[in-house]
Amino acid sequence: MEACDNLSGADLSALMNEAAMAALEEKLTSTGISETSWTIKTFHFERALSKISPSVSDKQKQFYRVLSESFKAA
């Protein structure tokens, strides 16, 4: 997914947490607290993506790509 290109592992973790919170908020406002299960859907991730900013720049990504390639050659 292109929207996640410059997200670090911590960014992806925050994205998952935001999506889960969005799904939970929706569940609580629609049915209240109950024992039934709930699902994190695509639109929850889309909403979460609007709140998360990538912490890895294109320049940093290129640096680590080059570094990784240099270790493969060794």
PDB file of N, CA, C, O and CB in Angstrom:
ATOM      1  N   MET A   1       0.853  -1.172   0.000  1.00  0.00           N
ATOM      2  CA  MET A   1       0.000   0.000   0.000  1.00  0.00           C
ATOM      3  C   MET A   1       0.899   1.235   0.000  1.00  0.00           C
ATOM      4  O   MET A   1       1.716   1.411   0.903  1.00  0.00           O
ATOM      5  CB  MET A   1      -0.971  -0.002   1.228  1.00  0.00           C
ATOM      6  N   GLU A   2       0.749   2.073  -0.996  1.00  0.00           N
ATOM      7  CA  GLU A   2       1.587   3.266  -1.129  1.00  0.00           C
ATOM      8  C   GLU A   2       1.475   4.205   0.061  1.00  0.00           C
ATOM      9  O   GLU A   2       2.443   4.883   0.407  1.00  0.00           O
ATOM     10  CB  GLU A   2       1.223   4.008  -2.385  1.00  0.00           C
ATOM     11  N   ALA A   3       0.328   4.255   0.680  1.00  0.00           N
ATOM     12  CA  ALA A   3       0.124   5.168   1.804  1.00  0.00           C
ATOM     13  C   ALA A   3       1.040   4.833   2.975  1.00  0.00           C
ATOM     14  O   ALA A   3       1.275   5.678   3.839  1.00  0.00           O
ATOM     15  CB  ALA A   3      -1.330   5.129   2.257  1.00  0.00           C
ATOM     16  N   CYS A   4       1.554   3.614   3.011  1.00  0.00           N
ATOM     17  CA  CYS A   4       2.402   3.171   4.118  1.00  0.00           C
ATOM     18  C   CYS A   4       3.886   3.169   3.769  1.00  0.00           C
ATOM     19  O   CYS A   4       4.702   2.722   4.574  1.00  0.00           O
ATOM     20  CB  CYS A   4       1.991   1.792   4.554  1.00  0.00           C
ATOM     21  N   ASP A   5       4.249   3.657   2.591  1.00  0.00           N
ATOM     22  CA  ASP A   5       5.632   3.578   2.117  1.00  0.00           C
ATOM     23  C   ASP A   5       6.665   4.108   3.106  1.00  0.00           C
ATOM     24  O   ASP A   5       7.686   3.453   3.315  1.00  0.00           O
ATOM     25  CB  ASP A   5       5.759   4.328   0.840  1.00  0.00           C
ATOM     26  N   ASN A   6       6.444   5.237   3.705  1.00  0.00           N
ATOM     27  CA  ASN A   6       7.454   5.851   4.573  1.00  0.00           C
ATOM     28  C   ASN A   6       7.128   5.689   6.056  1.00  0.00           C
ATOM     29  O   ASN A   6       7.620   6.448   6.891  1.00  0.00           O
ATOM     30  CB  ASN A   6       7.592   7.325   4.244  1.00  0.00           C
ATOM     31  N   LEU A   7       6.311   4.713   6.372  1.00  0.00           N
ATOM     32  CA  LEU A   7       5.986   4.475   7.775  1.00  0.00           C
ATOM     33  C   LEU A   7       7.008   3.524   8.388  1.00  0.00           C
ATOM     34  O   LEU A   7       7.364   2.504   7.797  1.00  0.00           O
ATOM     35  CB  LEU A   7       4.557   3.902   7.919  1.00  0.00           C
ATOM     36  N   SER A   8       7.467   3.873   9.570  1.00  0.00           N
ATOM     37  CA  SER A   8       8.383   3.001  10.312  1.00  0.00           C
ATOM     38  C   SER A   8       7.564   1.925  11.024  1.00  0.00           C
ATOM     39  O   SER A   8       6.334   1.935  10.967  1.00  0.00           O
ATOM     40  CB  SER A   8       9.243   3.823  11.339  1.00  0.00           C
ATOM     41  N   GLY A   9       8.240   1.014  11.684  1.00  0.00           N
ATOM     42  CA  GLY A   9       7.542   0.007  12.475  1.00  0.00           C
ATOM     43  C   GLY A   9       6.686   0.646  13.559  1.00  0.00           C
ATOM     44  O   GLY A   9       5.564   0.206  13.808  1.00  0.00           O
ATOM     45  N   ALA A  10       7.211   1.680  14.201  1.00  0.00           N
ATOM     46  CA  ALA A  10       6.448   2.391  15.234  1.00  0.00           C
ATOM     47  C   ALA A  10       5.238   3.095  14.623  1.00  0.00           C
ATOM     48  O   ALA A  10       4.165   3.130  15.225  1.00  0.00           O
ATOM     49  CB  ALA A  10       7.347   3.414  15.962  1.00  0.00           C
ATOM     50  N   ASP A  11       5.415   3.657  13.420  1.00  0.00           N
ATOM     51  CA  ASP A  11       4.296   4.301  12.726  1.00  0.00           C
ATOM     52  C   ASP A  11       3.203   3.279  12.414  1.00  0.00           C
ATOM     53  O   ASP A  11       2.017   3.561  12.586  1.00  0.00           O
ATOM     54  CB  ASP A  11       4.783   4.981  11.423  1.00  0.00           C
ATOM     55  N   LEU A  12       3.603   2.092  11.956  1.00  0.00           N
ATOM     56  CA  LEU A  12       2.631   1.043  11.641  1.00  0.00           C
ATOM     57  C   LEU A  12       1.895   0.582  12.895  1.00  0.00           C
ATOM     58  O   LEU A  12       0.701   0.286  12.850  1.00  0.00           O
ATOM     59  CB  LEU A  12       3.327  -0.149  10.974  1.00  0.00           C
ATOM     60  N   SER A  13       2.609   0.525  14.000  1.00  0.00           N
ATOM     61  CA  SER A  13       1.979   0.176  15.271  1.00  0.00           C
ATOM     62  C   SER A  13       0.944   1.233  15.660  1.00  0.00           C
ATOM     63  O   SER A  13      -0.158   0.899  16.095  1.00  0.00           O
ATOM     64  CB  SER A  13       3.042   0.030  16.381  1.00  0.00           C
ATOM     65  N   ALA A  14       1.301   2.495  15.503  1.00  0.00           N
ATOM     66  CA  ALA A  14       0.368   3.585  15.802  1.00  0.00           C
ATOM     67  C   ALA A  14      -0.841   3.524  14.870  1.00  0.00           C
ATOM     68  O   ALA A  14      -1.968   3.779  15.293  1.00  0.00           O
ATOM     69  CB  ALA A  14       1.074   4.954  15.674  1.00  0.00           C
ATOM     70  N   LEU A  15      -0.606   3.187  13.607  1.00  0.00           N
ATOM     71  CA  LEU A  15      -1.693   3.050  12.637  1.00  0.00           C
ATOM     72  C   LEU A  15      -2.672   1.965  13.081  1.00  0.00           C
ATOM     73  O   LEU A  15      -3.886   2.163  13.044  1.00  0.00           O
ATOM     74  CB  LEU A  15      -1.132   2.725  11.237  1.00  0.00           C
ATOM     75  N   MET A  16      -2.139   0.826  13.498  1.00  0.00           N
ATOM     76  CA  MET A  16      -2.992  -0.270  13.968  1.00  0.00           C
ATOM     77  C   MET A  16      -3.804   0.151  15.190  1.00  0.00           C
ATOM     78  O   MET A  16      -4.997  -0.135  15.286  1.00  0.00           O
ATOM     79  CB  MET A  16      -2.143  -1.504  14.301  1.00  0.00           C
ATOM     80  N   ASN A  17      -3.139   0.832  16.120  1.00  0.00           N
ATOM     81  CA  ASN A  17      -3.841   1.289  17.323  1.00  0.00           C
ATOM     82  C   ASN A  17      -4.942   2.282  16.985  1.00  0.00           C
ATOM     83  O   ASN A  17      -6.041   2.198  17.533  1.00  0.00           O
ATOM     84  CB  ASN A  17      -2.857   1.922  18.302  1.00  0.00           C
ATOM     85  N   GLU A  18      -4.660   3.221  16.089  1.00  0.00           N
ATOM     86  CA  GLU A  18      -5.663   4.213  15.679  1.00  0.00           C
ATOM     87  C   GLU A  18      -6.852   3.542  14.999  1.00  0.00           C
ATOM     88  O   GLU A  18      -8.002   3.894  15.262  1.00  0.00           O
ATOM     89  CB  GLU A  18      -5.037   5.252  14.733  1.00  0.00           C
ATOM     90  N   ALA A  19      -6.575   2.576  14.126  1.00  0.00           N
ATOM     91  CA  ALA A  19      -7.655   1.863  13.435  1.00  0.00           C
ATOM     92  C   ALA A  19      -8.511   1.078  14.431  1.00  0.00           C
ATOM     93  O   ALA A  19      -9.737   1.060  14.326  1.00  0.00           O
ATOM     94  CB  ALA A  19      -7.075   0.911  12.366  1.00  0.00           C
ATOM     95  N   ALA A  20      -7.863   0.437  15.387  1.00  0.00           N
ATOM     96  CA  ALA A  20      -8.595  -0.312  16.410  1.00  0.00           C
ATOM     97  C   ALA A  20      -9.459   0.618  17.251  1.00  0.00           C
ATOM     98  O   ALA A  20     -10.603   0.292  17.567  1.00  0.00           O
ATOM     99  CB  ALA A  20      -7.621  -1.084  17.311  1.00  0.00           C
ATOM    100  N   MET A  21      -8.915   1.769  17.610  1.00  0.00           N
ATOM    101  CA  MET A  21      -9.691   2.733  18.397  1.00  0.00           C
ATOM    102  C   MET A  21     -10.884   3.259  17.602  1.00  0.00           C
ATOM    103  O   MET A  21     -11.966   3.440  18.160  1.00  0.00           O
ATOM    104  CB  MET A  21      -8.799   3.904  18.841  1.00  0.00           C
ATOM    105  N   ALA A  22     -10.699   3.503  16.313  1.00  0.00           N
ATOM    106  CA  ALA A  22     -11.800   3.977  15.470  1.00  0.00           C
ATOM    107  C   ALA A  22     -12.915   2.931  15.414  1.00  0.00           C
ATOM    108  O   ALA A  22     -14.095   3.268  15.503  1.00  0.00           O
ATOM    109  CB  ALA A  22     -11.293   4.300  14.041  1.00  0.00           C
ATOM    110  N   ALA A  23     -12.535   1.667  15.267  1.00  0.00           N
ATOM    111  CA  ALA A  23     -13.528   0.589  15.226  1.00  0.00           C
ATOM    112  C   ALA A  23     -14.234   0.444  16.570  1.00  0.00           C
ATOM    113  O   ALA A  23     -15.446   0.237  16.620  1.00  0.00           O
ATOM    114  CB  ALA A  23     -12.861  -0.740  14.835  1.00  0.00           C
ATOM    115  N   LEU A  24     -13.485   0.551  17.644  1.00  0.00           N
ATOM    116  CA  LEU A  24     -14.068   0.442  18.978  1.00  0.00           C
ATOM    117  C   LEU A  24     -15.023   1.593  19.256  1.00  0.00           C
ATOM    118  O   LEU A  24     -16.117   1.379  19.778  1.00  0.00           O
ATOM    119  CB  LEU A  24     -12.971   0.406  20.037  1.00  0.00           C
ATOM    120  N   GLU A  25     -14.618   2.813  18.912  1.00  0.00           N
ATOM    121  CA  GLU A  25     -15.501   3.971  19.102  1.00  0.00           C
ATOM    122  C   GLU A  25     -16.804   3.781  18.333  1.00  0.00           C
ATOM    123  O   GLU A  25     -17.885   4.067  18.849  1.00  0.00           O
ATOM    124  CB  GLU A  25     -14.801   5.271  18.648  1.00  0.00           C
ATOM    125  N   GLU A  26     -16.695   3.299  17.099  1.00  0.00           N
ATOM    126  CA  GLU A  26     -17.890   3.055  16.291  1.00  0.00           C
ATOM    127  C   GLU A  26     -18.787   2.009  16.955  1.00  0.00           C
ATOM    128  O   GLU A  26     -20.005   2.179  17.016  1.00  0.00           O
ATOM    129  CB  GLU A  26     -17.496   2.597  14.873  1.00  0.00           C
ATOM    130  N   LYS A  27     -18.192   0.948  17.442  1.00  0.00           N
ATOM    131  CA  LYS A  27     -18.947  -0.124  18.095  1.00  0.00           C
ATOM    132  C   LYS A  27     -19.661   0.391  19.338  1.00  0.00           C
ATOM    133  O   LYS A  27     -20.835   0.090  19.553  1.00  0.00           O
ATOM    134  CB  LYS A  27     -18.018  -1.287  18.468  1.00  0.00           C
ATOM    135  N   LEU A  28     -18.957   1.164  20.150  1.00  0.00           N
ATOM    136  CA  LEU A  28     -19.543   1.661  21.396  1.00  0.00           C
ATOM    137  C   LEU A  28     -20.663   2.660  21.144  1.00  0.00           C
ATOM    138  O   LEU A  28     -21.653   2.675  21.875  1.00  0.00           O
ATOM    139  CB  LEU A  28     -18.471   2.303  22.258  1.00  0.00           C
ATOM    140  N   THR A  29     -20.520   3.494  20.121  1.00  0.00           N
ATOM    141  CA  THR A  29     -21.562   4.488  19.849  1.00  0.00           C
ATOM    142  C   THR A  29     -22.770   3.877  19.149  1.00  0.00           C
ATOM    143  O   THR A  29     -23.875   4.413  19.246  1.00  0.00           O
ATOM    144  CB  THR A  29     -20.998   5.616  19.003  1.00  0.00           C
ATOM    145  N   SER A  30     -22.575   2.766  18.446  1.00  0.00           N
ATOM    146  CA  SER A  30     -23.705   2.170  17.728  1.00  0.00           C
ATOM    147  C   SER A  30     -24.496   1.172  18.576  1.00  0.00           C
ATOM    148  O   SER A  30     -25.718   1.088  18.451  1.00  0.00           O
ATOM    149  CB  SER A  30     -23.207   1.482  16.478  1.00  0.00           C
ATOM    150  N   THR A  31     -23.817   0.423  19.431  1.00  0.00           N
ATOM    151  CA  THR A  31     -24.520  -0.612  20.198  1.00  0.00           C
ATOM    152  C   THR A  31     -24.258  -0.555  21.694  1.00  0.00           C
ATOM    153  O   THR A  31     -24.886  -1.287  22.459  1.00  0.00           O
ATOM    154  CB  THR A  31     -24.134  -1.960  19.691  1.00  0.00           C
ATOM    155  N   GLY A  32     -23.351   0.290  22.118  1.00  0.00           N
ATOM    156  CA  GLY A  32     -22.991   0.300  23.519  1.00  0.00           C
ATOM    157  C   GLY A  32     -22.053  -0.848  23.841  1.00  0.00           C
ATOM    158  O   GLY A  32     -21.633  -1.588  22.952  1.00  0.00           O
ATOM    159  N   ILE A  33     -21.732  -0.989  25.104  1.00  0.00           N
ATOM    160  CA  ILE A  33     -20.815  -2.051  25.519  1.00  0.00           C
ATOM    161  C   ILE A  33     -21.558  -3.382  25.475  1.00  0.00           C
ATOM    162  O   ILE A  33     -22.640  -3.526  26.044  1.00  0.00           O
ATOM    163  CB  ILE A  33     -20.242  -1.777  26.949  1.00  0.00           C
ATOM    164  N   SER A  34     -20.966  -4.335  24.800  1.00  0.00           N
ATOM    165  CA  SER A  34     -21.566  -5.668  24.723  1.00  0.00           C
ATOM    166  C   SER A  34     -20.459  -6.702  24.563  1.00  0.00           C
ATOM    167  O   SER A  34     -19.292  -6.358  24.372  1.00  0.00           O
ATOM    168  CB  SER A  34     -22.585  -5.760  23.544  1.00  0.00           C
ATOM    169  N   GLU A  35     -20.828  -7.928  24.641  1.00  0.00           N
ATOM    170  CA  GLU A  35     -19.868  -9.021  24.529  1.00  0.00           C
ATOM    171  C   GLU A  35     -19.626  -9.446  23.080  1.00  0.00           C
ATOM    172  O   GLU A  35     -18.775 -10.299  22.826  1.00  0.00           O
ATOM    173  CB  GLU A  35     -20.349 -10.206  25.332  1.00  0.00           C
ATOM    174  N   THR A  36     -20.353  -8.870  22.135  1.00  0.00           N
ATOM    175  CA  THR A  36     -20.191  -9.282  20.743  1.00  0.00           C
ATOM    176  C   THR A  36     -18.863  -8.790  20.187  1.00  0.00           C
ATOM    177  O   THR A  36     -18.285  -7.817  20.672  1.00  0.00           O
ATOM    178  CB  THR A  36     -21.351  -8.758  19.889  1.00  0.00           C
ATOM    179  N   SER A  37     -18.400  -9.481  19.165  1.00  0.00           N
ATOM    180  CA  SER A  37     -17.122  -9.108  18.549  1.00  0.00           C
ATOM    181  C   SER A  37     -17.309  -7.902  17.633  1.00  0.00           C
ATOM    182  O   SER A  37     -18.431  -7.538  17.280  1.00  0.00           O
ATOM    183  CB  SER A  37     -16.528 -10.297  17.755  1.00  0.00           C
ATOM    184  N   TRP A  38     -16.199  -7.300  17.261  1.00  0.00           N
ATOM    185  CA  TRP A  38     -16.221  -6.174  16.331  1.00  0.00           C
ATOM    186  C   TRP A  38     -15.061  -6.320  15.374  1.00  0.00           C
ATOM    187  O   TRP A  38     -14.082  -7.008  15.662  1.00  0.00           O
ATOM    188  CB  TRP A  38     -16.153  -4.815  17.079  1.00  0.00           C
ATOM    189  N   THR A  39     -15.180  -5.668  14.237  1.00  0.00           N
ATOM    190  CA  THR A  39     -14.216  -5.841  13.159  1.00  0.00           C
ATOM    191  C   THR A  39     -13.581  -4.512  12.784  1.00  0.00           C
ATOM    192  O   THR A  39     -14.257  -3.487  12.702  1.00  0.00           O
ATOM    193  CB  THR A  39     -14.884  -6.470  11.939  1.00  0.00           C
ATOM    194  N   ILE A  40     -12.271  -4.544  12.557  1.00  0.00           N
ATOM    195  CA  ILE A  40     -11.565  -3.374  12.036  1.00  0.00           C
ATOM    196  C   ILE A  40     -11.653  -3.468  10.516  1.00  0.00           C
ATOM    197  O   ILE A  40     -11.215  -4.451   9.919  1.00  0.00           O
ATOM    198  CB  ILE A  40     -10.052  -3.311  12.540  1.00  0.00           C
ATOM    199  N   LYS A  41     -12.220  -2.444   9.903  1.00  0.00           N
ATOM    200  CA  LYS A  41     -12.464  -2.459   8.458  1.00  0.00           C
ATOM    201  C   LYS A  41     -11.556  -1.462   7.745  1.00  0.00           C
ATOM    202  O   LYS A  41     -10.873  -0.651   8.371  1.00  0.00           O
ATOM    203  CB  LYS A  41     -13.940  -2.140   8.157  1.00  0.00           C
ATOM    204  N   THR A  42     -11.570  -1.549   6.428  1.00  0.00           N
ATOM    205  CA  THR A  42     -10.710  -0.699   5.602  1.00  0.00           C
ATOM    206  C   THR A  42     -10.888   0.773   5.929  1.00  0.00           C
ATOM    207  O   THR A  42      -9.903   1.504   6.038  1.00  0.00           O
ATOM    208  CB  THR A  42     -10.997  -0.933   4.131  1.00  0.00           C
ATOM    209  N   PHE A  43     -12.124   1.219   6.086  1.00  0.00           N
ATOM    210  CA  PHE A  43     -12.335   2.644   6.345  1.00  0.00           C
ATOM    211  C   PHE A  43     -11.793   3.074   7.701  1.00  0.00           C
ATOM    212  O   PHE A  43     -11.501   4.254   7.897  1.00  0.00           O
ATOM    213  CB  PHE A  43     -13.808   2.972   6.262  1.00  0.00           C
ATOM    214  N   HIS A  44     -11.651   2.141   8.646  1.00  0.00           N
ATOM    215  CA  HIS A  44     -11.017   2.475   9.927  1.00  0.00           C
ATOM    216  C   HIS A  44      -9.530   2.768   9.701  1.00  0.00           C
ATOM    217  O   HIS A  44      -8.971   3.687  10.300  1.00  0.00           O
ATOM    218  CB  HIS A  44     -11.198   1.312  10.959  1.00  0.00           C
ATOM    219  N   PHE A  45      -8.897   1.972   8.826  1.00  0.00           N
ATOM    220  CA  PHE A  45      -7.490   2.221   8.492  1.00  0.00           C
ATOM    221  C   PHE A  45      -7.333   3.525   7.722  1.00  0.00           C
ATOM    222  O   PHE A  45      -6.374   4.266   7.938  1.00  0.00           O
ATOM    223  CB  PHE A  45      -6.919   1.057   7.672  1.00  0.00           C
ATOM    224  N   GLU A  46      -8.266   3.803   6.833  1.00  0.00           N
ATOM    225  CA  GLU A  46      -8.204   5.060   6.083  1.00  0.00           C
ATOM    226  C   GLU A  46      -8.316   6.256   7.021  1.00  0.00           C
ATOM    227  O   GLU A  46      -7.606   7.249   6.862  1.00  0.00           O
ATOM    228  CB  GLU A  46      -9.318   5.113   5.026  1.00  0.00           C
ATOM    229  N   ARG A  47      -9.208   6.153   7.994  1.00  0.00           N
ATOM    230  CA  ARG A  47      -9.349   7.220   8.990  1.00  0.00           C
ATOM    231  C   ARG A  47      -8.065   7.348   9.809  1.00  0.00           C
ATOM    232  O   ARG A  47      -7.607   8.457  10.082  1.00  0.00           O
ATOM    233  CB  ARG A  47     -10.559   6.944   9.921  1.00  0.00           C
ATOM    234  N   ALA A  48      -7.493   6.220  10.196  1.00  0.00           N
ATOM    235  CA  ALA A  48      -6.254   6.225  10.975  1.00  0.00           C
ATOM    236  C   ALA A  48      -5.098   6.817  10.176  1.00  0.00           C
ATOM    237  O   ALA A  48      -4.277   7.551  10.727  1.00  0.00           O
ATOM    238  CB  ALA A  48      -5.904   4.805  11.426  1.00  0.00           C
ATOM    239  N   LEU A  49      -5.029   6.504   8.880  1.00  0.00           N
ATOM    240  CA  LEU A  49      -3.961   7.048   8.030  1.00  0.00           C
ATOM    241  C   LEU A  49      -3.998   8.565   7.975  1.00  0.00           C
ATOM    242  O   LEU A  49      -2.959   9.207   7.818  1.00  0.00           O
ATOM    243  CB  LEU A  49      -4.067   6.485   6.621  1.00  0.00           C
ATOM    244  N   SER A  50      -5.183   9.141   8.102  1.00  0.00           N
ATOM    245  CA  SER A  50      -5.289  10.601   8.074  1.00  0.00           C
ATOM    246  C   SER A  50      -4.716  11.235   9.341  1.00  0.00           C
ATOM    247  O   SER A  50      -4.449  12.436   9.372  1.00  0.00           O
ATOM    248  CB  SER A  50      -6.747  11.019   7.899  1.00  0.00           C
ATOM    249  N   LYS A  51      -4.530  10.427  10.383  1.00  0.00           N
ATOM    250  CA  LYS A  51      -3.997  10.935  11.653  1.00  0.00           C
ATOM    251  C   LYS A  51      -2.511  10.640  11.846  1.00  0.00           C
ATOM    252  O   LYS A  51      -1.876  11.223  12.726  1.00  0.00           O
ATOM    253  CB  LYS A  51      -4.774  10.342  12.802  1.00  0.00           C
ATOM    254  N   ILE A  52      -1.952   9.748  11.039  1.00  0.00           N
ATOM    255  CA  ILE A  52      -0.562   9.313  11.195  1.00  0.00           C
ATOM    256  C   ILE A  52       0.314   9.983  10.148  1.00  0.00           C
ATOM    257  O   ILE A  52      -0.026  10.016   8.966  1.00  0.00           O
ATOM    258  CB  ILE A  52      -0.451   7.776  11.085  1.00  0.00           C
ATOM    259  N   SER A  53       1.440  10.515  10.594  1.00  0.00           N
ATOM    260  CA  SER A  53       2.413  11.112   9.669  1.00  0.00           C
ATOM    261  C   SER A  53       3.631  10.205   9.577  1.00  0.00           C
ATOM    262  O   SER A  53       4.131   9.746  10.605  1.00  0.00           O
ATOM    263  CB  SER A  53       2.827  12.547  10.129  1.00  0.00           C
ATOM    264  N   PRO A  54       4.120   9.937   8.370  1.00  0.00           N
ATOM    265  CA  PRO A  54       5.316   9.103   8.228  1.00  0.00           C
ATOM    266  C   PRO A  54       6.519   9.742   8.919  1.00  0.00           C
ATOM    267  O   PRO A  54       6.720  10.953   8.835  1.00  0.00           O
ATOM    268  CB  PRO A  54       5.629   8.866   6.742  1.00  0.00           C
ATOM    269  N   SER A  55       7.303   8.935   9.592  1.00  0.00           N
ATOM    270  CA  SER A  55       8.484   9.470  10.273  1.00  0.00           C
ATOM    271  C   SER A  55       9.766   9.194   9.493  1.00  0.00           C
ATOM    272  O   SER A  55      10.851   9.570   9.934  1.00  0.00           O
ATOM    273  CB  SER A  55       8.595   8.878  11.670  1.00  0.00           C
ATOM    274  N   VAL A  56       9.648   8.539   8.337  1.00  0.00           N
ATOM    275  CA  VAL A  56      10.811   8.234   7.510  1.00  0.00           C
ATOM    276  C   VAL A  56      10.703   9.043   6.218  1.00  0.00           C
ATOM    277  O   VAL A  56       9.713   8.943   5.493  1.00  0.00           O
ATOM    278  CB  VAL A  56      10.909   6.696   7.209  1.00  0.00           C
ATOM    279  N   SER A  57      11.721   9.837   5.941  1.00  0.00           N
ATOM    280  CA  SER A  57      11.724  10.638   4.713  1.00  0.00           C
ATOM    281  C   SER A  57      12.206   9.792   3.534  1.00  0.00           C
ATOM    282  O   SER A  57      12.782   8.721   3.724  1.00  0.00           O
ATOM    283  CB  SER A  57      12.622  11.893   4.879  1.00  0.00           C
ATOM    284  N   ASP A  58      11.968  10.275   2.330  1.00  0.00           N
ATOM    285  CA  ASP A  58      12.471   9.581   1.135  1.00  0.00           C
ATOM    286  C   ASP A  58      13.995   9.503   1.163  1.00  0.00           C
ATOM    287  O   ASP A  58      14.581   8.505   0.743  1.00  0.00           O
ATOM    288  CB  ASP A  58      11.998  10.298  -0.153  1.00  0.00           C
ATOM    289  N   LYS A  59      14.632  10.564   1.660  1.00  0.00           N
ATOM    290  CA  LYS A  59      16.097  10.597   1.745  1.00  0.00           C
ATOM    291  C   LYS A  59      16.600   9.509   2.704  1.00  0.00           C
ATOM    292  O   LYS A  59      17.564   8.807   2.396  1.00  0.00           O
ATOM    293  CB  LYS A  59      16.585  11.997   2.214  1.00  0.00           C
ATOM    294  N   GLN A  60      15.954   9.372   3.850  1.00  0.00           N
ATOM    295  CA  GLN A  60      16.346   8.340   4.810  1.00  0.00           C
ATOM    296  C   GLN A  60      16.116   6.943   4.233  1.00  0.00           C
ATOM    297  O   GLN A  60      16.943   6.048   4.413  1.00  0.00           O
ATOM    298  CB  GLN A  60      15.564   8.506   6.123  1.00  0.00           C
ATOM    299  N   LYS A  61      15.018   6.765   3.556  1.00  0.00           N
ATOM    300  CA  LYS A  61      14.711   5.471   2.950  1.00  0.00           C
ATOM    301  C   LYS A  61      15.776   5.089   1.923  1.00  0.00           C
ATOM    302  O   LYS A  61      16.208   3.938   1.871  1.00  0.00           O
ATOM    303  CB  LYS A  61      13.322   5.501   2.289  1.00  0.00           C
ATOM    304  N   GLN A  62      16.191   6.045   1.118  1.00  0.00           N
ATOM    305  CA  GLN A  62      17.234   5.801   0.120  1.00  0.00           C
ATOM    306  C   GLN A  62      18.562   5.464   0.799  1.00  0.00           C
ATOM    307  O   GLN A  62      19.277   4.568   0.350  1.00  0.00           O
ATOM    308  CB  GLN A  62      17.402   7.031  -0.797  1.00  0.00           C
ATOM    309  N   PHE A  63      18.896   6.179   1.884  1.00  0.00           N
ATOM    310  CA  PHE A  63      20.128   5.915   2.624  1.00  0.00           C
ATOM    311  C   PHE A  63      20.166   4.462   3.101  1.00  0.00           C
ATOM    312  O   PHE A  63      21.172   3.776   2.922  1.00  0.00           O
ATOM    313  CB  PHE A  63      20.255   6.876   3.825  1.00  0.00           C
ATOM    314  N   TYR A  64      19.077   3.994   3.703  1.00  0.00           N
ATOM    315  CA  TYR A  64      19.046   2.631   4.225  1.00  0.00           C
ATOM    316  C   TYR A  64      18.994   1.591   3.118  1.00  0.00           C
ATOM    317  O   TYR A  64      19.484   0.475   3.295  1.00  0.00           O
ATOM    318  CB  TYR A  64      17.861   2.454   5.144  1.00  0.00           C
ATOM    319  N   ARG A  65      18.409   1.939   1.979  1.00  0.00           N
ATOM    320  CA  ARG A  65      18.409   1.028   0.833  1.00  0.00           C
ATOM    321  C   ARG A  65      19.841   0.817   0.346  1.00  0.00           C
ATOM    322  O   ARG A  65      20.254  -0.312   0.082  1.00  0.00           O
ATOM    323  CB  ARG A  65      17.517   1.581  -0.316  1.00  0.00           C
ATOM    324  N   VAL A  66      20.604   1.922   0.226  1.00  0.00           N
ATOM    325  CA  VAL A  66      22.005   1.843  -0.206  1.00  0.00           C
ATOM    326  C   VAL A  66      22.828   1.076   0.826  1.00  0.00           C
ATOM    327  O   VAL A  66      23.648   0.234   0.462  1.00  0.00           O
ATOM    328  CB  VAL A  66      22.597   3.263  -0.422  1.00  0.00           C
ATOM    329  N   LEU A  67      22.616   1.358   2.090  1.00  0.00           N
ATOM    330  CA  LEU A  67      23.332   0.665   3.160  1.00  0.00           C
ATOM    331  C   LEU A  67      23.049  -0.838   3.112  1.00  0.00           C
ATOM    332  O   LEU A  67      23.966  -1.650   3.241  1.00  0.00           O
ATOM    333  CB  LEU A  67      22.935   1.240   4.536  1.00  0.00           C
ATOM    334  N   SER A  68      21.809  -1.197   2.930  1.00  0.00           N
ATOM    335  CA  SER A  68      21.434  -2.604   2.841  1.00  0.00           C
ATOM    336  C   SER A  68      22.113  -3.284   1.654  1.00  0.00           C
ATOM    337  O   SER A  68      22.600  -4.408   1.775  1.00  0.00           O
ATOM    338  CB  SER A  68      19.916  -2.742   2.727  1.00  0.00           C
ATOM    339  N   GLU A  69      22.146  -2.611   0.523  1.00  0.00           N
ATOM    340  CA  GLU A  69      22.802  -3.168  -0.664  1.00  0.00           C
ATOM    341  C   GLU A  69      24.303  -3.348  -0.439  1.00  0.00           C
ATOM    342  O   GLU A  69      24.893  -4.306  -0.938  1.00  0.00           O
ATOM    343  CB  GLU A  69      22.561  -2.264  -1.878  1.00  0.00           C
ATOM    344  N   SER A  70      24.924  -2.431   0.309  1.00  0.00           N
ATOM    345  CA  SER A  70      26.365  -2.549   0.556  1.00  0.00           C
ATOM    346  C   SER A  70      26.676  -3.772   1.420  1.00  0.00           C
ATOM    347  O   SER A  70      27.733  -4.382   1.263  1.00  0.00           O
ATOM    348  CB  SER A  70      26.898  -1.273   1.234  1.00  0.00           C
ATOM    349  N   PHE A  71      25.774  -4.136   2.326  1.00  0.00           N
ATOM    350  CA  PHE A  71      25.985  -5.328   3.145  1.00  0.00           C
ATOM    351  C   PHE A  71      25.766  -6.602   2.340  1.00  0.00           C
ATOM    352  O   PHE A  71      26.413  -7.615   2.602  1.00  0.00           O
ATOM    353  CB  PHE A  71      25.056  -5.311   4.354  1.00  0.00           C
ATOM    354  N   LYS A  72      24.868  -6.565   1.370  1.00  0.00           N
ATOM    355  CA  LYS A  72      24.633  -7.734   0.520  1.00  0.00           C
ATOM    356  C   LYS A  72      25.851  -8.029  -0.340  1.00  0.00           C
ATOM    357  O   LYS A  72      26.146  -9.187  -0.636  1.00  0.00           O
ATOM    358  CB  LYS A  72      23.400  -7.518  -0.369  1.00  0.00           C
ATOM    359  N   ALA A  73      26.560  -6.974  -0.742  1.00  0.00           N
ATOM    360  CA  ALA A  73      27.736  -7.134  -1.605  1.00  0.00           C
ATOM    361  C   ALA A  73      28.939  -7.667  -0.836  1.00  0.00           C
ATOM    362  O   ALA A  73      29.846  -8.248  -1.433  1.00  0.00           O
ATOM    363  CB  ALA A  73      28.094  -5.804  -2.259  1.00  0.00           C
ATOM    364  N   ALA A  74      28.958  -7.479   0.469  1.00  0.00           N
ATOM    365  CA  ALA A  74      30.117  -7.867   1.277  1.00  0.00           C
ATOM    366  C   ALA A  74      30.226  -9.350   1.496  1.00  0.00           C
ATOM    367  O   ALA A  74      31.156  -9.810   2.159  1.00  0.00           O
ATOM    368  CB  ALA A  74      30.066  -7.190   2.595  1.00  0.00           C
TER     369      ALA A  74
END
